Amino acid sequence: MKPLVAIVGRPNVGKSTFFNKISRTRASLVINQPGVTRDRVYADAEWCGYEFTMIDTGGIESKSQDIMWQQIRKQAEIAIDMCDVIVFIVDGKEGINPGDYDIADYIRKTQKPIVLLVNKMDDMDMMKTYEFYALNIGTPQPISSEHSLGFGDALDCIVSHFKELKLAEYDSEDRIKIAIVGKPNAGKSSLLNKIIGYERTIVTDIAGTTRDNIDTPFDRGEKKYTLIDTAGIRRKAKVIEDLEYFSVVRSISAIRRADVVLIVIDGKEGLTEQDVRICGLAHEAGKPSVIVVNKWDIVDKTHSITADYTSELLSQLKFMSYLKVTFVSALTGRNIEKLLDTVDEVLENSQRIIPTGILNDIIGDAIMLNPPPNDKGKKIRISFVKQTQASPPTFLIFTSDPENLHFSYLRYLENQIRNAFCFDGTPIVLTLKKQGDN
C-alpha cells in the first residue's frame, strides 16, 4: 500500500505549485484513456523507488469564521487525519505568520512525521529559514516551487519517513480484499452488514489502517475475504462539497488496498458526477470493479428496466465499458450471493495470463483485418505483443513508431483482446515500446 502524504499550509504559500511540479515528475508508459474529469485533489508520485500518493489541500485560515474557510479547514483536517506524512509549507518571503503557529500546533498533536518546507526561497539562503525553527516541528528546508529548487532534498526527507511506517499489516494475510466505495448515503454500510449477515461468519472489526477504514474479515466456503468499508466515519457538514471531498479522499485509501472494488450507487438517484469521479479512481488504479446498483427494491420496475439501466450506465462510463453491473437491495438481501460470485469472477479475470503465441495470433489477425493507419505516409508496424503482468492485465506492444500509434488504434486492439478473452470487469493496460529496444 502506498504511503499517503498531505500537503498543508496557509493560503498562497505555494502548496498547489509544489503539488503540480512533483506530480509531473512521475513518468509512465501507460496509455491514458480519456473520459474522466475530476477535481485534482490527489496524485501519485515516485522518488528514488518509493511510490506514494499526495493529497493537496486548500489554504487553512485557522481564525476565519467565514463558512467557505471553515469548509476548507475541514477538508484539510480530513487529509491530515488520513495521511502518513504531513508536508507543511510556509512562505519564506513573508516570514512567520500567526496562522503558521496555529497550524503547527494542530499538526504537532497528530504525532505524525512532519516535513517543514520554506517556499519562495529563490536564492536558497539557509539563513532566511532559521526563524521557522520557532514553529518547533523540525528542521525547515528551503525550496522554490516556482523554480523547482530544493525538491531533491525535500523528497529525500519525505520518503525517509516511509521506512518507519507500518502500513496495513493485516493486508499480508491471504484474503481477497474488497473495497466498498461510493457517495455518502448510497448504502455502503448497509451492504456490508447484509453481506456479513448473509454469510453469518463475521469474526471481528479491526482498524485496518491509520485512516480508520474498517476491515471486516469473513469466510465464504473455502474463500477468505476482507471487506474494507469507507462509510464508517463521516463528518457532519452543511455543504455538499465537504461530503464529496471526504468521499473521494477516503475512496483513494480503500481502492489502493483492494483486490476488487465495489462502487455502490443509489439505484433511485442514478449515476451522478460524484459516482463517475469515484469510478475514475478505480479505473486509474487498475482495479477490477463492479457497479453495485443498490436500493433496487424501491425502483419502479418495467420489463426491460435492468437492461436499459445497464446500457445507460455504460454509456455514461464509456471509459469503463468493461464494468460488471449488479442490481441488489441491501435492505432485503436481494442478489447478495450473486454479487459475491461476480467479485470472484472479475478477480479471476484480472489475474488471467494469455499465452504469448495465442496472443500474437489474435493481434496478427486484427492487424491483417485493419492495419495501423500511416503517419504522414510512413507505415507503422507492430511486430510483437506479450503480456507482462496481471492485476491489471498489462500488454507490451512492440512497434516501429510508439509516439505516433494513434489512441483509437490501441482501443481497437484492446477490443480485439477483450473479444477473444474474458476480461470482463477489469481494466486492460497497453504499453508501447519501440521494436528493437531492449
Buried (B, 14 or more C-beta within 10 A) or exposed (E): BBBBBBBBBBBEBBBBBBBEBBBEEEEEEEBEBEBBEBEEBBBBBBBEEBEBBBBBBBBBBBEBEEEEBBBBBBBBBBBBBBBBBBBBBBBBEEEBBEBBBBBBEBBBEBEBBBBBBBBBBBEBEEEBBEBBEEBEBBEBBBBBBEEBBBBEEBBBBBBBBBEEBEBBEBBEEEBBBBBBBBBBBBBBBBBBBBBBEBBEEBEEBEEBBBBBBBBBBBEBEEEBBBBBBBBBBBEEBEEEBBBBBBBBBBBBBBBBBBBBBBBBBBBEEBBBEBBBBBBBBBBBBBBBBBBBBBBBBEBEEEEEBBEEBBEEBBEBBEBBEBBBBBBBBBBEBBBBBEBBEBBBBBBEBBBBEBEEEEBBEBBEEBBEEEEBEEBEEEEBBBEBBBBEEBBBBBBBBBBBBBEBBEEEBBEBBBEBBBEBBEBBBBBBBBBBBEBEEE
